Amino acid sequence: MFDFTSALYLGLRHSAQSLDSWNALSLGKPAVLQEPPGAERVAAQLARLQGCESAILLPSTLHAFWDLFQVLGREPIAIIRDAGLYAIGRWGTERAAALGIPVHVCPHHDAERMARLAWRLSRAKLRPVIVTDGFCPACGSVAPLRAHSEIAARYGGYLVIDDTQALGILGDSPRPGCPYGEGGGGSLRWHQAFGPHILVAGSLAKGFGAPVAVLAGSRELMNRFRRESETRVHCSPPSLAVIHAAHRALLWNRSHGEALRARLAQLVIRLREHMISAGFSPMGTLPFPVQSFIPQHRSDVTLVYQRLLRCGITALLANACRALTAMLTFIVTTRNRIPQIDYVGRMAARANTLMEAS
């Protein structure tokens, strides 16, 4: 069985034997009383990687978004969330709405509509908080973060980014031959969009294979979050095991990250070429490891998926944010091999031909 459903993009796995030892998984106390050993070191490394002044480790991005809008809501704010926002960020905005913070939805990646909304909110003496994903795997496109950042700054607001997809993959100076850029620092590095009004939350569970999250931003905002976060009082902090895994992932990123990303891009580009030849249209142009396709000739994508499954290929059926039909989605990692990619191409072509003939 060839599995294309794992989101461990760089293939990083952290066995117990590969990690520094620990005497206990937890100190038995919340982070507000004492940070777990190593947490501040890893957070500082992640802040530098992403181009931010400061960062905090959290058990998940849900913990970050649960608290963040309440912390920002000490001021008069209103949230503008992208219509395609991933569920975790959306849940955070729904909690904000329950707390009485106005929440508005803007069409997906529509910076012009975002600007008009932000202007109206500023006229009402509210600071706009723009919330978006750095990269949308459903349509295969990066968010217009530089435009969003300029809008937030112009009207005295904030830009909040869920960068889980991009962290570890995208980075500085993307160019032909290096489509992801360098360093793996995520969307801020990709767009060269920085500023004290930007906060970025992301899980390391995908690109870096460590189930722990980071919230990064200006030193002032991170200090506010440390003081006012409720989950840092009432929830357990990240375990020592995942902190060690994050530290190991960052070491691997420095020593092997560019080679891993180059290999990943090669595999994804090869898959795209095969699928286009087989009669499928890709969503988006970036060779991101999450690749979604729609049959060009109205074939039933569900039947194509089932035929591939019978051929030993496990993919995903997903909904597109800008398409009316389901998509066939493959998640490529560095642990996939070229013969596997070639086999997918042959079987997809056969499945699509059979569908067109029937």
Contacts in CASP RR format, 6 or more apart in sequence:
PFRMAT RR
TARGET T0000
AUTHOR 0000-0000-0000
METHOD contacts of the structure
MODEL  1
MFDFTSALYLGLRHSAQSLDSWNALSLGKPAVLQEPPGAERVAAQLARLQ
GCESAILLPSTLHAFWDLFQVLGREPIAIIRDAGLYAIGRWGTERAAALG
IPVHVCPHHDAERMARLAWRLSRAKLRPVIVTDGFCPACGSVAPLRAHSE
IAARYGGYLVIDDTQALGILGDSPRPGCPYGEGGGGSLRWHQAFGPHILV
AGSLAKGFGAPVAVLAGSRELMNRFRRESETRVHCSPPSLAVIHAAHRAL
LWNRSHGEALRARLAQLVIRLREHMISAGFSPMGTLPFPVQSFIPQHRSD
VTLVYQRLLRCGITALLANACRALTAMLTFIVTTRNRIPQIDYVGRMAAR
ANTLMEAS
1 312 0 8 1.000
1 313 0 8 1.000
1 314 0 8 1.000
2 312 0 8 1.000
2 313 0 8 1.000
2 314 0 8 1.000
2 336 0 8 1.000
2 340 0 8 1.000
2 343 0 8 1.000
2 344 0 8 1.000
3 314 0 8 1.000
4 313 0 8 1.000
4 314 0 8 1.000
4 315 0 8 1.000
4 316 0 8 1.000
4 330 0 8 1.000
4 331 0 8 1.000
4 332 0 8 1.000
4 336 0 8 1.000
4 344 0 8 1.000
5 314 0 8 1.000
5 315 0 8 1.000
5 316 0 8 1.000
5 331 0 8 1.000
6 331 0 8 1.000
6 333 0 8 1.000
6 335 0 8 1.000
7 205 0 8 1.000
7 206 0 8 1.000
7 207 0 8 1.000
7 289 0 8 1.000
7 290 0 8 1.000
7 331 0 8 1.000
7 333 0 8 1.000
8 206 0 8 1.000
8 207 0 8 1.000
8 209 0 8 1.000
8 333 0 8 1.000
8 335 0 8 1.000
9 168 0 8 1.000
9 169 0 8 1.000
9 206 0 8 1.000
9 207 0 8 1.000
9 264 0 8 1.000
9 289 0 8 1.000
9 331 0 8 1.000
9 332 0 8 1.000
9 333 0 8 1.000
9 334 0 8 1.000
10 168 0 8 1.000
10 169 0 8 1.000
10 207 0 8 1.000
10 208 0 8 1.000
10 209 0 8 1.000
10 252 0 8 1.000
10 253 0 8 1.000
10 257 0 8 1.000
10 260 0 8 1.000
10 261 0 8 1.000
10 264 0 8 1.000
10 333 0 8 1.000
10 334 0 8 1.000
11 209 0 8 1.000
11 260 0 8 1.000
11 333 0 8 1.000
11 334 0 8 1.000
11 335 0 8 1.000
12 207 0 8 1.000
12 208 0 8 1.000
12 209 0 8 1.000
12 210 0 8 1.000
12 249 0 8 1.000
12 252 0 8 1.000
13 209 0 8 1.000
14 209 0 8 1.000
14 210 0 8 1.000
14 244 0 8 1.000
14 245 0 8 1.000
14 248 0 8 1.000
14 249 0 8 1.000
16 241 0 8 1.000
18 248 0 8 1.000
19 241 0 8 1.000
19 244 0 8 1.000
19 245 0 8 1.000
19 248 0 8 1.000
20 244 0 8 1.000
20 247 0 8 1.000
22 240 0 8 1.000
22 241 0 8 1.000
22 244 0 8 1.000
24 240 0 8 1.000
25 239 0 8 1.000
25 240 0 8 1.000
25 241 0 8 1.000
26 36 0 8 1.000
26 236 0 8 1.000
26 237 0 8 1.000
26 239 0 8 1.000
26 240 0 8 1.000
27 34 0 8 1.000
27 36 0 8 1.000
27 237 0 8 1.000
28 236 0 8 1.000
30 232 0 8 1.000
30 233 0 8 1.000
30 234 0 8 1.000
30 235 0 8 1.000
30 236 0 8 1.000
30 237 0 8 1.000
31 39 0 8 1.000
31 232 0 8 1.000
31 237 0 8 1.000
32 226 0 8 1.000
32 229 0 8 1.000
32 232 0 8 1.000
32 233 0 8 1.000
35 57 0 8 1.000
35 237 0 8 1.000
36 237 0 8 1.000
36 238 0 8 1.000
36 239 0 8 1.000
36 240 0 8 1.000
36 243 0 8 1.000
37 240 0 8 1.000
37 243 0 8 1.000
38 243 0 8 1.000
38 247 0 8 1.000
39 57 0 8 1.000
39 237 0 8 1.000
39 238 0 8 1.000
39 243 0 8 1.000
41 247 0 8 1.000
42 57 0 8 1.000
42 243 0 8 1.000
42 246 0 8 1.000
42 247 0 8 1.000
42 250 0 8 1.000
43 54 0 8 1.000
43 55 0 8 1.000
43 56 0 8 1.000
43 57 0 8 1.000
43 214 0 8 1.000
44 54 0 8 1.000
44 55 0 8 1.000
45 247 0 8 1.000
45 250 0 8 1.000
46 55 0 8 1.000
46 57 0 8 1.000
46 214 0 8 1.000
46 216 0 8 1.000
46 246 0 8 1.000
46 250 0 8 1.000
47 53 0 8 1.000
47 54 0 8 1.000
47 55 0 8 1.000
47 214 0 8 1.000
47 216 0 8 1.000
47 217 0 8 1.000
49 183 0 8 1.000
49 184 0 8 1.000
49 185 0 8 1.000
49 250 0 8 1.000
49 253 0 8 1.000
50 163 0 8 1.000
50 167 0 8 1.000
50 185 0 8 1.000
50 186 0 8 1.000
50 188 0 8 1.000
50 189 0 8 1.000
50 200 0 8 1.000
50 214 0 8 1.000
50 216 0 8 1.000
51 185 0 8 1.000
51 188 0 8 1.000
51 189 0 8 1.000
51 194 0 8 1.000
51 216 0 8 1.000
52 188 0 8 1.000
52 194 0 8 1.000
52 198 0 8 1.000
52 200 0 8 1.000
52 216 0 8 1.000
52 217 0 8 1.000
52 218 0 8 1.000
53 196 0 8 1.000
53 217 0 8 1.000
53 218 0 8 1.000
53 219 0 8 1.000
53 222 0 8 1.000
54 216 0 8 1.000
54 217 0 8 1.000
54 218 0 8 1.000
54 219 0 8 1.000
54 221 0 8 1.000
54 222 0 8 1.000
54 223 0 8 1.000
55 214 0 8 1.000
55 215 0 8 1.000
55 216 0 8 1.000
55 217 0 8 1.000
55 222 0 8 1.000
56 214 0 8 1.000
56 215 0 8 1.000
56 216 0 8 1.000
56 222 0 8 1.000
56 225 0 8 1.000
56 226 0 8 1.000
57 212 0 8 1.000
57 213 0 8 1.000
57 214 0 8 1.000
57 237 0 8 1.000
57 238 0 8 1.000
57 243 0 8 1.000
57 246 0 8 1.000
58 64 0 8 1.000
58 212 0 8 1.000
58 213 0 8 1.000
58 214 0 8 1.000
58 215 0 8 1.000
58 231 0 8 1.000
58 232 0 8 1.000
58 237 0 8 1.000
58 238 0 8 1.000
59 212 0 8 1.000
59 213 0 8 1.000
59 231 0 8 1.000
59 235 0 8 1.000
59 236 0 8 1.000
59 237 0 8 1.000
59 238 0 8 1.000
60 88 0 8 1.000
60 203 0 8 1.000
60 211 0 8 1.000
60 212 0 8 1.000
60 213 0 8 1.000
61 88 0 8 1.000
61 89 0 8 1.000
61 162 0 8 1.000
61 164 0 8 1.000
61 201 0 8 1.000
61 202 0 8 1.000
61 203 0 8 1.000
61 213 0 8 1.000
62 88 0 8 1.000
62 91 0 8 1.000
62 92 0 8 1.000
63 213 0 8 1.000
63 231 0 8 1.000
63 235 0 8 1.000
64 201 0 8 1.000
64 202 0 8 1.000
64 213 0 8 1.000
64 215 0 8 1.000
65 88 0 8 1.000
65 89 0 8 1.000
65 91 0 8 1.000
65 92 0 8 1.000
65 93 0 8 1.000
65 95 0 8 1.000
65 162 0 8 1.000
65 201 0 8 1.000
66 91 0 8 1.000
66 92 0 8 1.000
66 95 0 8 1.000
66 230 0 8 1.000
66 231 0 8 1.000
67 225 0 8 1.000
67 228 0 8 1.000
67 229 0 8 1.000
67 230 0 8 1.000
67 231 0 8 1.000
67 232 0 8 1.000
68 92 0 8 1.000
68 160 0 8 1.000
68 199 0 8 1.000
68 201 0 8 1.000
68 215 0 8 1.000
68 225 0 8 1.000
69 77 0 8 1.000
69 79 0 8 1.000
69 92 0 8 1.000
69 93 0 8 1.000
69 95 0 8 1.000
69 96 0 8 1.000
69 99 0 8 1.000
69 101 0 8 1.000
69 129 0 8 1.000
70 95 0 8 1.000
70 96 0 8 1.000
70 99 0 8 1.000
70 228 0 8 1.000
70 230 0 8 1.000
71 224 0 8 1.000
71 225 0 8 1.000
71 228 0 8 1.000
71 229 0 8 1.000
72 129 0 8 1.000
72 158 0 8 1.000
73 96 0 8 1.000
73 99 0 8 1.000
73 101 0 8 1.000
74 228 0 8 1.000
75 127 0 8 1.000
76 125 0 8 1.000
76 126 0 8 1.000
76 127 0 8 1.000
77 101 0 8 1.000
77 126 0 8 1.000
77 127 0 8 1.000
77 128 0 8 1.000
77 129 0 8 1.000
77 157 0 8 1.000
77 158 0 8 1.000
78 101 0 8 1.000
78 102 0 8 1.000
78 103 0 8 1.000
78 104 0 8 1.000
78 121 0 8 1.000
78 124 0 8 1.000
78 126 0 8 1.000
78 127 0 8 1.000
78 128 0 8 1.000
78 129 0 8 1.000
79 93 0 8 1.000
79 96 0 8 1.000
79 97 0 8 1.000
79 101 0 8 1.000
79 102 0 8 1.000
79 103 0 8 1.000
79 104 0 8 1.000
79 128 0 8 1.000
79 129 0 8 1.000
79 131 0 8 1.000
80 104 0 8 1.000
80 105 0 8 1.000
80 106 0 8 1.000
80 114 0 8 1.000
80 117 0 8 1.000
80 118 0 8 1.000
80 121 0 8 1.000
80 128 0 8 1.000
80 129 0 8 1.000
80 130 0 8 1.000
80 131 0 8 1.000
81 89 0 8 1.000
81 90 0 8 1.000
81 93 0 8 1.000
81 103 0 8 1.000
81 104 0 8 1.000
81 105 0 8 1.000
81 106 0 8 1.000
81 130 0 8 1.000
81 131 0 8 1.000
81 132 0 8 1.000
82 105 0 8 1.000
82 106 0 8 1.000
82 108 0 8 1.000
82 109 0 8 1.000
82 130 0 8 1.000
82 131 0 8 1.000
82 132 0 8 1.000
82 133 0 8 1.000
82 143 0 8 1.000
83 105 0 8 1.000
83 106 0 8 1.000
83 107 0 8 1.000
83 108 0 8 1.000
83 321 0 8 1.000
84 108 0 8 1.000
84 133 0 8 1.000
84 136 0 8 1.000
84 138 0 8 1.000
84 321 0 8 1.000
85 93 0 8 1.000
85 131 0 8 1.000
85 132 0 8 1.000
85 133 0 8 1.000
85 162 0 8 1.000
86 133 0 8 1.000
86 162 0 8 1.000
86 164 0 8 1.000
88 162 0 8 1.000
88 164 0 8 1.000
89 131 0 8 1.000
89 162 0 8 1.000
93 103 0 8 1.000
93 131 0 8 1.000
94 103 0 8 1.000
96 103 0 8 1.000
97 103 0 8 1.000
102 121 0 8 1.000
102 126 0 8 1.000
104 117 0 8 1.000
104 121 0 8 1.000
106 113 0 8 1.000
106 114 0 8 1.000
106 117 0 8 1.000
107 113 0 8 1.000
108 136 0 8 1.000
108 139 0 8 1.000
108 321 0 8 1.000
108 322 0 8 1.000
109 132 0 8 1.000
109 136 0 8 1.000
109 141 0 8 1.000
109 143 0 8 1.000
109 144 0 8 1.000
111 144 0 8 1.000
111 147 0 8 1.000
111 148 0 8 1.000
111 151 0 8 1.000
114 130 0 8 1.000
114 147 0 8 1.000
114 148 0 8 1.000
114 151 0 8 1.000
115 147 0 8 1.000
115 151 0 8 1.000
117 128 0 8 1.000
118 128 0 8 1.000
118 130 0 8 1.000
118 151 0 8 1.000
118 152 0 8 1.000
118 154 0 8 1.000
118 155 0 8 1.000
118 157 0 8 1.000
119 155 0 8 1.000
121 127 0 8 1.000
121 128 0 8 1.000
121 155 0 8 1.000
122 128 0 8 1.000
122 155 0 8 1.000
122 156 0 8 1.000
127 155 0 8 1.000
127 156 0 8 1.000
127 157 0 8 1.000
127 158 0 8 1.000
128 151 0 8 1.000
128 152 0 8 1.000
128 155 0 8 1.000
128 156 0 8 1.000
128 157 0 8 1.000
128 158 0 8 1.000
129 152 0 8 1.000
129 157 0 8 1.000
129 158 0 8 1.000
129 159 0 8 1.000
129 160 0 8 1.000
130 148 0 8 1.000
130 151 0 8 1.000
130 152 0 8 1.000
130 157 0 8 1.000
130 158 0 8 1.000
130 159 0 8 1.000
130 160 0 8 1.000
131 160 0 8 1.000
131 161 0 8 1.000
131 162 0 8 1.000
132 143 0 8 1.000
132 145 0 8 1.000
132 148 0 8 1.000
132 159 0 8 1.000
132 160 0 8 1.000
132 161 0 8 1.000
132 162 0 8 1.000
133 143 0 8 1.000
133 161 0 8 1.000
133 162 0 8 1.000
133 163 0 8 1.000
133 164 0 8 1.000
133 165 0 8 1.000
134 142 0 8 1.000
134 143 0 8 1.000
134 145 0 8 1.000
134 161 0 8 1.000
134 162 0 8 1.000
134 163 0 8 1.000
134 165 0 8 1.000
134 166 0 8 1.000
134 187 0 8 1.000
135 141 0 8 1.000
135 142 0 8 1.000
135 143 0 8 1.000
135 163 0 8 1.000
135 165 0 8 1.000
135 166 0 8 1.000
135 170 0 8 1.000
135 187 0 8 1.000
135 288 0 8 1.000
136 142 0 8 1.000
136 143 0 8 1.000
136 165 0 8 1.000
136 321 0 8 1.000
137 165 0 8 1.000
137 288 0 8 1.000
137 290 0 8 1.000
137 292 0 8 1.000
137 329 0 8 1.000
138 283 0 8 1.000
138 292 0 8 1.000
138 318 0 8 1.000
138 319 0 8 1.000
138 320 0 8 1.000
138 321 0 8 1.000
138 322 0 8 1.000
139 283 0 8 1.000
139 284 0 8 1.000
139 320 0 8 1.000
139 321 0 8 1.000
139 322 0 8 1.000
139 323 0 8 1.000
140 283 0 8 1.000
140 284 0 8 1.000
140 285 0 8 1.000
140 286 0 8 1.000
140 288 0 8 1.000
140 290 0 8 1.000
140 292 0 8 1.000
141 284 0 8 1.000
141 286 0 8 1.000
142 166 0 8 1.000
142 170 0 8 1.000
142 187 0 8 1.000
142 190 0 8 1.000
142 191 0 8 1.000
142 286 0 8 1.000
143 161 0 8 1.000
143 187 0 8 1.000
145 159 0 8 1.000
145 161 0 8 1.000
145 187 0 8 1.000
145 188 0 8 1.000
145 191 0 8 1.000
145 193 0 8 1.000
146 191 0 8 1.000
146 192 0 8 1.000
146 193 0 8 1.000
148 159 0 8 1.000
149 159 0 8 1.000
149 191 0 8 1.000
149 193 0 8 1.000
149 195 0 8 1.000
149 197 0 8 1.000
149 198 0 8 1.000
152 158 0 8 1.000
152 159 0 8 1.000
152 197 0 8 1.000
152 198 0 8 1.000
153 195 0 8 1.000
153 197 0 8 1.000
156 197 0 8 1.000
157 197 0 8 1.000
158 197 0 8 1.000
158 198 0 8 1.000
158 199 0 8 1.000
159 197 0 8 1.000
159 198 0 8 1.000
159 199 0 8 1.000
160 198 0 8 1.000
160 199 0 8 1.000
160 200 0 8 1.000
160 201 0 8 1.000
161 187 0 8 1.000
161 188 0 8 1.000
161 198 0 8 1.000
161 199 0 8 1.000
161 200 0 8 1.000
161 201 0 8 1.000
162 201 0 8 1.000
162 202 0 8 1.000
163 186 0 8 1.000
163 187 0 8 1.000
163 188 0 8 1.000
163 200 0 8 1.000
163 201 0 8 1.000
163 202 0 8 1.000
164 201 0 8 1.000
164 202 0 8 1.000
164 203 0 8 1.000
164 205 0 8 1.000
164 206 0 8 1.000
165 206 0 8 1.000
165 288 0 8 1.000
165 290 0 8 1.000
166 185 0 8 1.000
166 186 0 8 1.000
166 187 0 8 1.000
166 190 0 8 1.000
167 184 0 8 1.000
167 185 0 8 1.000
167 186 0 8 1.000
167 202 0 8 1.000
167 203 0 8 1.000
167 204 0 8 1.000
167 206 0 8 1.000
167 207 0 8 1.000
167 208 0 8 1.000
167 214 0 8 1.000
168 183 0 8 1.000
168 184 0 8 1.000
168 185 0 8 1.000
168 186 0 8 1.000
168 207 0 8 1.000
168 208 0 8 1.000
168 253 0 8 1.000
168 261 0 8 1.000
169 180 0 8 1.000
169 184 0 8 1.000
169 186 0 8 1.000
169 207 0 8 1.000
169 261 0 8 1.000
169 264 0 8 1.000
169 288 0 8 1.000
169 289 0 8 1.000
170 180 0 8 1.000
170 181 0 8 1.000
170 184 0 8 1.000
170 185 0 8 1.000
170 186 0 8 1.000
170 187 0 8 1.000
170 189 0 8 1.000
170 190 0 8 1.000
171 180 0 8 1.000
171 181 0 8 1.000
171 182 0 8 1.000
171 183 0 8 1.000
171 184 0 8 1.000
171 185 0 8 1.000
171 186 0 8 1.000
171 189 0 8 1.000
171 190 0 8 1.000
172 181 0 8 1.000
172 182 0 8 1.000
172 183 0 8 1.000
172 185 0 8 1.000
172 189 0 8 1.000
172 190 0 8 1.000
172 192 0 8 1.000
173 181 0 8 1.000
173 182 0 8 1.000
174 180 0 8 1.000
174 181 0 8 1.000
174 190 0 8 1.000
175 181 0 8 1.000
177 265 0 8 1.000
178 262 0 8 1.000
178 265 0 8 1.000
179 265 0 8 1.000
179 286 0 8 1.000
179 287 0 8 1.000
180 261 0 8 1.000
180 264 0 8 1.000
180 265 0 8 1.000
181 190 0 8 1.000
181 261 0 8 1.000
182 258 0 8 1.000
183 189 0 8 1.000
183 253 0 8 1.000
183 257 0 8 1.000
183 258 0 8 1.000
183 261 0 8 1.000
184 253 0 8 1.000
184 257 0 8 1.000
184 261 0 8 1.000
187 193 0 8 1.000
187 200 0 8 1.000
188 194 0 8 1.000
188 198 0 8 1.000
188 200 0 8 1.000
195 218 0 8 1.000
196 217 0 8 1.000
196 218 0 8 1.000
196 220 0 8 1.000
196 221 0 8 1.000
197 218 0 8 1.000
198 217 0 8 1.000
198 218 0 8 1.000
199 215 0 8 1.000
199 216 0 8 1.000
199 217 0 8 1.000
199 221 0 8 1.000
200 215 0 8 1.000
200 216 0 8 1.000
200 217 0 8 1.000
201 213 0 8 1.000
201 214 0 8 1.000
201 215 0 8 1.000
201 216 0 8 1.000
202 213 0 8 1.000
202 214 0 8 1.000
202 215 0 8 1.000
203 211 0 8 1.000
203 212 0 8 1.000
203 213 0 8 1.000
204 210 0 8 1.000
204 211 0 8 1.000
204 212 0 8 1.000
204 213 0 8 1.000
204 214 0 8 1.000
204 246 0 8 1.000
204 249 0 8 1.000
205 211 0 8 1.000
205 212 0 8 1.000
207 249 0 8 1.000
208 246 0 8 1.000
208 249 0 8 1.000
208 250 0 8 1.000
208 253 0 8 1.000
209 245 0 8 1.000
209 249 0 8 1.000
210 242 0 8 1.000
210 245 0 8 1.000
210 246 0 8 1.000
210 248 0 8 1.000
210 249 0 8 1.000
211 242 0 8 1.000
211 245 0 8 1.000
212 238 0 8 1.000
212 242 0 8 1.000
212 243 0 8 1.000
212 245 0 8 1.000
212 246 0 8 1.000
215 222 0 8 1.000
215 225 0 8 1.000
216 222 0 8 1.000
226 232 0 8 1.000
252 260 0 8 1.000
260 334 0 8 1.000
263 334 0 8 1.000
264 289 0 8 1.000
264 332 0 8 1.000
264 333 0 8 1.000
264 334 0 8 1.000
265 287 0 8 1.000
267 332 0 8 1.000
267 334 0 8 1.000
267 336 0 8 1.000
267 338 0 8 1.000
267 341 0 8 1.000
268 287 0 8 1.000
268 288 0 8 1.000
268 289 0 8 1.000
268 291 0 8 1.000
268 332 0 8 1.000
269 287 0 8 1.000
270 338 0 8 1.000
270 341 0 8 1.000
270 342 0 8 1.000
271 291 0 8 1.000
271 330 0 8 1.000
271 332 0 8 1.000
271 341 0 8 1.000
271 344 0 8 1.000
271 345 0 8 1.000
272 282 0 8 1.000
272 287 0 8 1.000
272 291 0 8 1.000
274 341 0 8 1.000
274 342 0 8 1.000
274 344 0 8 1.000
274 345 0 8 1.000
274 346 0 8 1.000
274 348 0 8 1.000
274 349 0 8 1.000
275 282 0 8 1.000
275 291 0 8 1.000
275 293 0 8 1.000
275 344 0 8 1.000
275 345 0 8 1.000
275 348 0 8 1.000
276 282 0 8 1.000
277 345 0 8 1.000
277 349 0 8 1.000
278 345 0 8 1.000
278 348 0 8 1.000
278 349 0 8 1.000
278 352 0 8 1.000
279 295 0 8 1.000
279 296 0 8 1.000
279 297 0 8 1.000
279 349 0 8 1.000
279 352 0 8 1.000
280 293 0 8 1.000
280 294 0 8 1.000
280 295 0 8 1.000
280 296 0 8 1.000
280 328 0 8 1.000
280 348 0 8 1.000
280 352 0 8 1.000
281 293 0 8 1.000
281 294 0 8 1.000
281 295 0 8 1.000
281 296 0 8 1.000
282 291 0 8 1.000
282 292 0 8 1.000
282 293 0 8 1.000
283 291 0 8 1.000
283 292 0 8 1.000
283 293 0 8 1.000
283 294 0 8 1.000
283 320 0 8 1.000
283 322 0 8 1.000
283 323 0 8 1.000
283 327 0 8 1.000
289 331 0 8 1.000
289 332 0 8 1.000
289 333 0 8 1.000
290 329 0 8 1.000
290 330 0 8 1.000
290 331 0 8 1.000
291 329 0 8 1.000
291 330 0 8 1.000
291 331 0 8 1.000
291 332 0 8 1.000
292 318 0 8 1.000
292 320 0 8 1.000
292 327 0 8 1.000
292 328 0 8 1.000
292 329 0 8 1.000
292 330 0 8 1.000
293 327 0 8 1.000
293 328 0 8 1.000
293 329 0 8 1.000
293 330 0 8 1.000
294 301 0 8 1.000
294 320 0 8 1.000
294 323 0 8 1.000
294 325 0 8 1.000
294 327 0 8 1.000
294 328 0 8 1.000
295 301 0 8 1.000
295 304 0 8 1.000
295 328 0 8 1.000
295 352 0 8 1.000
295 355 0 8 1.000
297 352 0 8 1.000
297 356 0 8 1.000
299 352 0 8 1.000
299 355 0 8 1.000
299 356 0 8 1.000
300 355 0 8 1.000
301 317 0 8 1.000
301 325 0 8 1.000
301 326 0 8 1.000
301 327 0 8 1.000
301 328 0 8 1.000
302 317 0 8 1.000
302 326 0 8 1.000
303 351 0 8 1.000
303 355 0 8 1.000
304 328 0 8 1.000
304 348 0 8 1.000
304 351 0 8 1.000
304 352 0 8 1.000
304 355 0 8 1.000
305 315 0 8 1.000
305 317 0 8 1.000
305 328 0 8 1.000
307 347 0 8 1.000
307 350 0 8 1.000
307 351 0 8 1.000
307 354 0 8 1.000
307 355 0 8 1.000
308 315 0 8 1.000
308 328 0 8 1.000
308 344 0 8 1.000
308 347 0 8 1.000
308 348 0 8 1.000
308 351 0 8 1.000
309 315 0 8 1.000
311 347 0 8 1.000
311 351 0 8 1.000
313 343 0 8 1.000
313 344 0 8 1.000
313 347 0 8 1.000
315 328 0 8 1.000
315 329 0 8 1.000
315 330 0 8 1.000
316 328 0 8 1.000
316 329 0 8 1.000
316 330 0 8 1.000
316 331 0 8 1.000
317 326 0 8 1.000
317 327 0 8 1.000
317 328 0 8 1.000
317 329 0 8 1.000
318 326 0 8 1.000
318 327 0 8 1.000
318 329 0 8 1.000
319 326 0 8 1.000
319 327 0 8 1.000
320 326 0 8 1.000
320 327 0 8 1.000
330 344 0 8 1.000
332 341 0 8 1.000
END
